[in-house]
Amino acid sequence: MDPVTRLGVVGCGLMGSGIAEVAALRGIDVRVAEATHDAVEAGRRRITASLDRGVRRGKLGEEQRDQALTRLSFTHDLSDMADRQFVIEAVAENRDIKTDVLRALDKAVEDPAAILATNTSSIPIVDLAIATERPGQLIGMHFFNPVPVQQLVELIPALTTSQETVKRTRDFARQLDKQAIQAPDRSGFVVNALLVPYLLSAVRMVESGAARPDDIDQGMELGCAHPMGPLRLLDLIGLDTAQAVAESMYEEFKEPLYAPPALLRRMVAAGHLGRKSGRGFHTYDA
């Protein structure tokens, strides 16, 4: 099948900006949508800063960076996605927000064969697919943070997703130089179904006073050869995102190990969201 040459990305936070950056570096014309002008400018700065870091670290040449930037355009109007062949939504991990975005994209994207992908971490794909008029062309495409570094993408077809859509999405993942695995359409998919209970157990250890965050993280890094301890990983993911994923998994399975601990809820309510807020289980430079 022909490669994707015109990609749309809705949302330019950590995930959306990473997806847009990776695609632009691989020669794809990328149009990024955000809700407001200020959010568009913040997203533009985030991608530019990431590309500049790549140049400083010797991973990119200046010409590569400059060419990638020319392939990026920005908008706050979803109707500008009309000519896209493939659109990925990477908005907040909230069922209602994602449903509204996908319905709007369904109307805006003119090509009836275009694929709509959702970067949800935990929401059942079929619930999002049936909200559109093209359930056969809607699929889960779950990237991992930071997108320019992490090689894995989970592909999650719903019961309604066509086999052609699965194949085209797998080809697109390969085009982005990502390794795809196919996951079941159940909350948490493969990775989070295993990862989230582990992360929540670390929160419960802190909550109970059994161990300090530094000791928990160092224990898993040095004792189990994990590149990052569970609490630093939660800070990287974002505590609000982790809470939303846990709530979605608990809603589906009603297993206590998926329930967000009270400490996690309190930290989110206080705005201690991890790296993006400067404070979570650890503190970070602004």
Secondary structure as GFF3:
##gff-version 3
##sequence-region A 1 286
A	DSSP	beta_strand	6	10	.	.	.	ID=ss1
A	DSSP	alpha_helix	14	25	.	.	.	ID=ss2
A	DSSP	beta_strand	29	33	.	.	.	ID=ss3
A	DSSP	alpha_helix	37	56	.	.	.	ID=ss4
A	DSSP	alpha_helix	62	70	.	.	.	ID=ss5
A	DSSP	beta_strand	72	75	.	.	.	ID=ss6
A	DSSP	three_ten_helix	78	81	.	.	.	ID=ss7
A	DSSP	beta_strand	86	89	.	.	.	ID=ss8
A	DSSP	alpha_helix	95	108	.	.	.	ID=ss9
A	DSSP	beta_strand	115	118	.	.	.	ID=ss10
A	DSSP	alpha_helix	125	129	.	.	.	ID=ss11
A	DSSP	three_ten_helix	135	137	.	.	.	ID=ss12
A	DSSP	beta_strand	138	143	.	.	.	ID=ss13
A	DSSP	beta_strand	152	157	.	.	.	ID=ss14
A	DSSP	alpha_helix	163	175	.	.	.	ID=ss15
A	DSSP	beta_strand	179	182	.	.	.	ID=ss16
A	DSSP	alpha_helix	191	208	.	.	.	ID=ss17
A	DSSP	alpha_helix	213	223	.	.	.	ID=ss18
A	DSSP	alpha_helix	230	237	.	.	.	ID=ss19
A	DSSP	alpha_helix	239	253	.	.	.	ID=ss20
A	DSSP	three_ten_helix	256	258	.	.	.	ID=ss21
A	DSSP	alpha_helix	262	269	.	.	.	ID=ss22
###
